[in-house]
Amino acid sequence: MKTTELAVPRLGVGAVIRNDRGEILMVLRNREPEKDTWSIPGGKIDIYETMEHGVVREIKEEVNLDIAVIGVLCTAETIRPEKAEHWVSVIYEAEIVGGELRNMEEGGAIGAIDWFPLHRLPDKLASFTTAAVAALRQQK
């Protein structure tokens, strides 16, 4: 970290989106943080943006879906001082209300998109996705 950078936690959002078979939408991260892990779609909050607006925007930008927020599923925190990372994320449950699923960041931040049943998730999950999965399993 440069000495001119202010070290503060970053705010992020993510969405658990299920299809009609109950599978969860995930994206393969092509960039840090947590490169090469599967994650629920989401991203960082912009200055003066509400959390709900941020999650709706991020989902549209990443996977071209229009979503309606159902509610907050959980929060997650990732702290990695060795990488100068501290993220606080709000994870929402959301439903699809429009759009057509498509990787909008192919060759960039997202390597792939896929649907996974809760009982058969990929091995390498992003840390905030792990928190979301734990919250989903507690609901059952």
C-alpha positions in Angstrom: 0.0 0.0 0.0 1.2 3.5 -0.8 1.7 5.8 2.1 -0.7 8.2 0.5 -3.5 5.7 0.4 -6.0 5.8 3.2 -6.5 2.3 4.7 -10.3 1.9 5.3 -12.7 -1.0 4.9 -14.4 -1.2 1.5 -18.1 -1.9 1.1 -19.4 -4.6 -1.2 -22.7 -6.2 -2.1 -23.7 -9.6 -3.5 -26.9 -11.3 -4.5 -28.0 -14.9 -4.1 -30.2 -15.4 -7.2 -31.9 -18.7 -7.7 -33.4 -20.2 -10.9 -36.7 -22.2 -11.1 -34.8 -25.3 -10.1 -33.5 -23.7 -6.9 -29.9 -23.5 -8.2 -27.7 -20.5 -7.3 -26.1 -18.3 -9.9 -22.3 -18.0 -9.5 -19.5 -16.3 -11.4 -15.9 -17.4 -11.7 -13.7 -14.5 -10.6 -10.9 -13.6 -13.0 -9.4 -10.8 -10.9 -8.3 -10.1 -7.3 -9.6 -10.1 -4.7 -10.1 -13.9 -4.6 -9.1 -14.6 -8.2 -10.0 -18.1 -9.5 -12.9 -18.6 -6.9 -16.6 -19.0 -7.6 -18.7 -16.2 -6.2 -22.2 -15.0 -6.1 -22.4 -11.9 -8.4 -21.8 -8.5 -6.9 -19.2 -5.8 -6.4 -18.3 -2.6 -4.6 -20.6 0.2 -3.6 -20.0 3.6 -5.2 -19.8 6.7 -3.1 -23.3 8.1 -2.2 -24.9 4.9 -3.6 -27.4 2.9 -1.4 -26.6 -0.7 -0.9 -29.7 -1.9 -2.6 -29.1 0.3 -5.6 -25.5 -1.0 -5.7 -26.5 -4.7 -5.8 -29.1 -4.0 -8.6 -26.5 -2.1 -10.6 -23.7 -4.7 -10.1 -25.9 -7.6 -11.1 -27.0 -5.8 -14.3 -23.3 -4.8 -15.1 -22.0 -8.3 -14.5 -24.6 -10.7 -15.7 -27.3 -8.6 -17.5 -30.1 -9.5 -15.1 -32.7 -7.1 -13.7 -33.4 -8.1 -10.1 -35.8 -7.3 -7.3 -34.3 -7.4 -3.8 -36.2 -9.7 -1.5 -34.2 -8.9 1.6 -30.8 -9.1 3.4 -29.6 -12.7 3.7 -26.4 -12.0 5.8 -23.3 -9.8 6.1 -19.8 -11.0 5.5 -16.4 -9.6 6.4 -13.1 -10.4 4.7 -9.9 -9.2 6.4 -6.5 -9.9 4.8 -3.9 -7.4 6.1 -1.2 -9.2 4.0 -3.0 -8.1 0.9 -4.2 -4.8 2.3 -7.8 -6.0 2.0 -10.7 -5.4 4.3 -14.2 -5.8 2.8 -17.6 -5.6 4.5 -20.3 -7.0 2.3 -24.1 -7.1 2.5 -25.5 -10.2 0.8 -29.1 -10.0 -0.5 -31.5 -12.6 -1.7 -33.0 -11.4 -5.0 -35.3 -12.6 -7.7 -35.0 -12.2 -11.5 -37.5 -9.7 -12.9 -36.0 -9.3 -16.4 -32.9 -9.4 -18.6 -31.2 -12.3 -20.3 -28.3 -14.0 -18.4 -25.1 -13.2 -20.1 -21.4 -12.7 -19.0 -21.0 -8.9 -19.5 -17.4 -9.0 -18.4 -16.1 -12.0 -20.4 -12.3 -11.8 -20.8 -12.3 -9.3 -17.9 -13.5 -9.7 -14.3 -15.6 -12.8 -14.9 -14.3 -16.0 -16.5 -17.6 -18.0 -16.5 -21.1 -18.0 -15.1 -23.1 -21.1 -14.1 -25.9 -22.4 -11.9 -25.2 -24.7 -9.0 -27.4 -26.6 -6.6 -26.8 -25.9 -3.0 -25.8 -29.5 -2.3 -23.2 -29.5 -5.2 -21.2 -26.3 -5.1 -17.8 -25.8 -6.6 -14.8 -26.4 -4.3 -13.2 -22.9 -4.4 -15.7 -20.4 -3.1 -15.0 -16.7 -2.5 -15.1 -15.9 1.2 -18.3 -13.8 1.2 -20.0 -16.6 -0.9 -19.1 -19.0 1.9 -20.9 -16.8 4.4 -24.0 -16.6 2.0 -24.0 -20.4 1.6 -23.9 -20.9 5.4 -26.8 -18.5 5.8 -28.8 -20.3 3.1 -28.2 -23.7 4.9 -29.4 -22.2 8.2 -32.7 -21.3 6.6 -33.5 -24.9 5.8 
